[in-house]
């Protein structure tokens, strides 16, 4: 199965071409606030390196959230545009599960943490006892104080990105389109969406617009 995978949920912009779950070409870098500008360039680079056309794809996998409001919106919008151009389905991949899949730490139960803003983190507990991570609960946004209480002093099972302020480099795991592609290949039948225009990012945190007074 040929899958184009896109990860833009954080400061990392990552694009990969995966064949049967194996990455054949990838381009990724940390580019804060430049996803809209760089994502098309990364796609063209991966397409050239991987020697494929959109018509060769079985689907496009995209990291669906939670994560950066702007990053998720850009990644999904770009994925929809590519999908519409060839009538391809999208495979929405949960961002925190993709992080767990990419982690070196494969403890049976892991706490996946992704920085949101201020002292707010996205948090999900996953089971890593099988070949691929499975969610134990739904992702949520929590304060660091609440997360710290749940960790109960143990940080050995942490998988995190951009949480150095709270955890240093413990469990640091960069999001990557490689793991997005692997999960999309494994869960294709259950996750594939043939109506991509209906997909929206899983923001988790509410975004409020206040009127000027």
C-alpha positions in Angstrom: 0.0 0.0 0.0 1.4 3.4 -1.0 0.7 6.2 1.5 1.7 9.8 1.6 2.0 10.8 5.3 1.9 14.4 6.6 2.7 15.6 10.2 2.3 19.3 11.1 0.8 19.1 14.6 3.8 20.9 16.2 6.8 23.0 15.1 7.9 19.9 13.1 6.9 19.8 9.5 7.3 16.2 8.2 6.3 14.5 4.9 7.0 10.9 4.1 6.2 8.4 1.3 5.5 5.0 2.8 5.1 1.6 1.0 3.5 -1.1 3.1 4.4 0.8 6.3 8.1 1.3 5.3 9.3 4.8 4.7 10.9 5.2 1.2 11.4 9.0 1.3 11.1 11.6 4.0 11.7 15.3 4.5 11.3 16.9 7.9 12.5 19.8 10.0 11.6 22.2 12.8 10.1 25.2 11.1 7.9 27.2 13.6 5.2 29.3 12.0 6.3 28.4 8.4 4.3 25.3 7.7 2.1 26.9 5.0 5.2 28.0 3.1 7.4 24.9 3.6 4.9 22.0 3.4 4.4 22.2 -0.4 8.2 22.3 -0.9 8.7 19.2 1.3 6.0 17.4 -0.6 7.7 18.1 -3.9 11.0 17.0 -2.5 9.6 13.7 -1.2 7.7 13.1 -4.5 10.9 13.5 -6.4 13.0 11.3 -4.0 10.3 8.6 -3.7 9.7 8.7 -7.5 5.9 8.5 -7.3 2.9 10.4 -8.6 -0.3 11.2 -6.7 -2.1 8.7 -8.9 0.2 5.9 -7.4 -1.2 6.5 -3.9 -3.8 4.5 -2.1 -4.4 7.3 0.4 -3.0 10.3 2.3 -2.4 10.0 6.0 -2.5 13.2 8.1 -1.8 13.8 11.8 -5.2 14.9 13.0 -4.5 16.2 16.5 -4.4 17.3 19.2 -1.7 19.9 18.5 -1.1 23.4 17.2 -4.3 25.0 15.9 -2.5 26.5 12.9 -0.3 23.5 12.2 -3.2 21.1 12.2 -5.4 23.3 10.0 -2.6 23.8 7.5 -1.7 20.1 7.3 -5.3 18.9 6.9 -6.2 21.6 4.4 -3.2 20.7 2.2 -4.0 17.0 2.5 -7.6 17.7 1.5 -6.4 19.6 -1.6 -4.1 16.7 -2.7 -6.9 14.2 -2.0 -9.5 16.1 -4.0 -7.2 16.4 -7.0 -7.0 12.6 -7.4 -10.1 11.4 -5.6 -8.0 9.9 -2.8 -9.2 9.0 0.7 -7.6 10.5 3.8 -6.5 8.5 6.8 -6.7 10.7 10.0 -4.0 9.5 12.5 -4.2 10.6 16.1 -1.1 12.7 16.9 -0.4 11.3 20.4 -0.7 7.7 19.1 1.8 8.5 16.4 4.2 10.0 19.0 3.9 6.7 21.0 4.6 4.7 17.9 7.7 6.7 17.2 9.1 6.5 20.8 12.1 4.5 21.8 10.3 3.9 25.1 8.0 1.0 24.6 6.9 0.4 28.2 3.6 -1.4 28.5 1.8 1.7 29.7 3.0 5.1 28.6 1.9 8.7 29.3 2.1 10.7 26.0 2.5 14.5 26.6 2.5 17.3 24.1 2.9 21.0 25.0 -0.1 23.2 24.2 0.4 26.6 25.8 1.3 28.2 29.1 1.1 25.3 31.6 -1.3 23.3 29.5 -0.4 19.9 28.0 -2.2 17.4 25.8 -2.2 14.1 27.6 -3.1 10.5 26.7 -2.3 7.1 28.3 -1.5 4.3 25.8 -0.8 0.6 25.9 2.4 -0.4 24.1 2.3 -4.1 24.9 1.4 -5.1 21.3 3.0 -4.2 18.0 1.3 -0.8 17.9 0.1 1.6 20.6 -3.5 1.4 21.7 -5.3 4.2 23.6 -6.3 3.5 27.2 -8.2 6.8 27.5 -9.2 9.8 25.3 -6.7 12.6 24.8 -7.3 15.6 27.0 -5.8 19.0 27.9 -4.6 19.3 31.4 -2.5 21.6 33.5 1.0 20.4 34.4 0.0 20.2 38.1 -2.8 17.7 37.2 -0.4 15.7 35.0 2.2 15.6 37.7 -0.3 14.2 40.2 -1.2 11.5 37.7 2.5 10.6 37.1 2.8 10.2 40.9 6.5 10.9 40.9 7.4 8.4 38.1 8.6 9.7 34.7 10.1 6.5 33.3 7.0 5.9 31.1 6.8 9.4 29.7 6.8 10.2 25.9 6.8 13.9 25.3 7.5 16.7 22.9 8.2 20.4 23.7 7.7 19.7 27.4 11.3 20.3 28.4 10.2 23.1 30.8 8.6 20.4 32.9 10.4 17.2 32.1 13.8 18.2 30.7 14.7 15.7 28.0 13.0 12.7 29.7 11.1 10.7 27.0 11.6 13.4 24.3 10.1 12.1 21.1 9.9 14.1 17.9 6.7 13.8 15.9 7.3 12.3 12.5 5.4 11.4 9.3 7.1 8.0 9.5 5.0 6.9 12.4 1.9 8.5 10.9 2.5 6.4 7.8 3.0 3.2 9.7 -0.2 3.6 11.7 -2.2 4.5 8.6 -1.0 1.4 6.9 -1.8 -0.8 9.8 -5.2 0.7 10.6 -6.2 1.6 7.0 -9.5 -0.3 7.0 -10.7 1.1 10.3 -9.5 4.7 9.9 -9.8 5.5 6.2 -12.2 8.3 5.3 -13.7 8.5 1.8 -15.3 11.9 2.5 -12.3 14.0 3.4 -14.2 17.2 3.2 -16.0 16.3 6.4 -12.8 15.9 8.4 -11.9 18.5 11.0 -8.8 18.6 13.3 -9.1 17.3 16.8 -8.1 20.5 18.6 -9.2 19.3 22.1 -8.6 22.7 23.7 -11.4 25.2 23.3 -10.5 28.4 21.3 -12.4 31.4 22.5 -12.7 34.6 20.7 -13.6 37.5 22.9 -15.3 40.7 21.8 -13.5 43.9 22.2 -14.9 46.0 25.0 
